[in-house]
Amino acid sequence: MTQAKVCFIGAGNMPRAIISGLVTNGYPADKVHATNPSVGKLDALKADFGIQVSHDNVAAADDADVIVLSVKPQLMQMVCEQLSHLDLSNKLLVTIAAGIPAARYQDYFKQPIKLIRTMPNTPTQIGVGMTGLFADNSISAEHKQICETLMKTGGEVVWVKTEDELNQVIALAGSSPAYFFLFIESMIQHGIKTGLDEQTARALAQQAALGAAQMVVQNPQLSLEKLRTNVMSKGGTTARAVETLEEGDLRGLVDQAMTNCIKRAEEMAKTF
């Protein structure tokens, strides 16, 4: 892995997060290359991490051992077809795009390829992300290890057994930070409405969320139900709040939201 040349096609927030993790953990900056139309993004990557940057997708990919496809789904076909005339037989392709099935990349490149699909989430940007990974039986253990090493720079990883399970990863991890942001935002808005200043309300809500998450992580022997009931006293304030959430069918809303998330991923798979 230390000798592999890694090229990122696309230089948005997620590839920046992965690059940051790689270089911070000692990966040679001169083995990392990023391409993007935006001069500003490339200049920032070069200044911050000392990596190679350019606007030439083809040249960068041709020189790489690992090509990370990190453009928006609607741009993926164009980018892949741009690279399709290269000899990709000895290269590993890694995609971080949601909704595009592995088989579609075979169509885009018009040649056999070694591809691993990944689904990271935005906390990867600060090293506490979660990434789902899928590879079919044609991918070697070495290539799987290379991809896992790449993605672990941003947090934890899990391998799924089937490609369809990546849609569940999207609902559970890829999209879910937004659910928590909405919940925290709602708590803060209530705090402000009832008289707290925004800074105080945010400090209280965000620390409570962080603490709750850490209690889940640090107490794997306890169920979520047990952790929840440990906070509650019969007839107390927490019980009243939780009863209100249950009466409002919070569980049903979460279930429907995640179902719709998966449906959208399935729709996207038919679009691209």
Residue pairs with C-beta under 8 A, 6 or more apart in sequence:
1 145
1 146
1 149
2 27
2 28
2 31
3 31
3 65
4 31
4 65
4 66
4 146
5 31
5 32
5 33
5 63
5 64
5 65
5 66
6 22
6 31
6 32
6 33
6 64
6 65
6 66
6 68
6 150
7 32
7 33
7 34
7 35
7 60
7 61
7 63
7 64
7 66
7 67
7 68
8 15
8 18
8 19
8 32
8 33
8 34
8 35
8 68
8 70
9 35
9 57
9 60
9 61
9 67
9 68
9 69
9 70
9 71
9 79
9 83
10 34
10 35
10 36
10 68
10 69
10 70
10 71
10 72
10 79
11 34
11 35
11 36
11 38
11 41
11 42
11 45
11 53
11 70
12 36
12 41
12 70
13 122
13 125
14 70
14 96
14 120
14 122
14 124
14 125
15 34
15 68
15 70
15 96
16 41
16 45
16 125
17 120
17 124
17 125
17 126
17 129
17 154
18 68
18 120
18 124
18 150
18 151
18 153
18 154
19 32
19 34
19 45
19 49
19 51
20 48
20 49
20 125
20 153
21 124
21 127
21 152
21 153
21 154
22 32
22 150
22 153
23 29
23 32
23 49
23 50
23 51
24 153
25 153
27 153
29 49
29 50
29 51
30 50
30 51
30 52
32 49
32 51
32 52
33 51
33 52
33 53
33 54
33 60
33 63
33 64
34 42
34 45
34 51
34 52
34 53
34 60
35 42
35 53
35 54
35 55
35 56
35 57
35 60
36 42
36 53
36 55
37 55
42 53
42 54
42 55
43 53
45 51
45 53
46 52
46 53
52 60
54 60
57 79
57 82
57 83
58 82
58 83
58 86
61 67
61 83
61 86
61 91
62 86
64 91
65 90
65 91
65 92
66 91
66 92
66 93
66 94
66 146
66 147
66 150
67 83
67 88
67 91
67 92
67 93
67 94
68 94
68 95
68 96
68 150
69 76
69 79
69 80
69 93
69 94
69 95
69 96
69 97
70 95
70 96
70 97
71 79
71 97
72 97
73 97
73 98
73 99
73 100
73 268
73 272
74 272
76 95
76 97
76 100
76 108
76 272
77 108
77 272
80 105
80 108
80 109
81 108
81 109
83 109
84 108
84 109
84 110
84 111
88 109
88 111
88 113
88 114
89 111
89 112
91 113
91 114
92 114
92 116
92 143
92 146
92 147
93 105
93 113
93 114
93 115
93 116
94 115
94 116
94 118
94 147
94 150
95 105
95 115
95 116
95 117
95 118
96 118
96 119
96 120
98 119
98 170
98 174
98 265
98 268
99 265
99 267
99 268
99 269
99 271
99 272
100 268
100 269
100 272
101 163
101 269
102 115
102 117
102 134
102 136
102 163
104 269
104 272
105 113
105 115
106 112
106 113
106 115
114 138
114 139
114 140
114 143
115 135
115 139
116 133
116 134
116 135
116 139
116 143
116 144
116 147
117 133
117 134
117 135
117 163
117 166
118 131
118 132
118 133
118 134
118 147
118 151
119 131
119 132
119 133
119 166
119 169
119 170
119 173
119 174
120 129
120 130
120 131
120 151
120 154
120 174
121 129
121 130
121 131
121 173
121 174
121 175
121 176
121 177
122 129
122 177
123 129
123 130
123 154
123 155
123 177
124 130
124 131
124 151
124 154
124 155
125 154
127 153
127 154
127 155
128 155
129 154
129 155
129 156
130 155
130 156
130 157
130 158
130 173
131 151
131 154
131 155
131 156
131 157
131 158
131 173
132 157
132 158
132 159
132 160
132 165
132 166
132 169
132 170
132 173
132 174
133 144
133 147
133 148
133 151
133 157
133 158
133 159
133 160
134 159
134 160
134 162
134 163
134 165
134 166
135 143
135 144
135 147
135 159
136 163
144 159
148 157
148 159
151 157
158 169
160 166
160 168
160 169
166 265
167 262
167 265
167 266
168 262
170 261
170 262
170 265
171 258
171 259
171 261
171 262
171 265
172 258
175 261
179 254
179 257
180 209
183 209
184 205
184 206
184 209
187 201
187 205
187 208
188 198
188 201
188 202
188 205
191 200
191 201
191 204
191 205
192 198
192 201
196 204
215 227
216 224
216 227
219 227
222 230
228 242
231 238
232 238
232 239
232 242
233 239
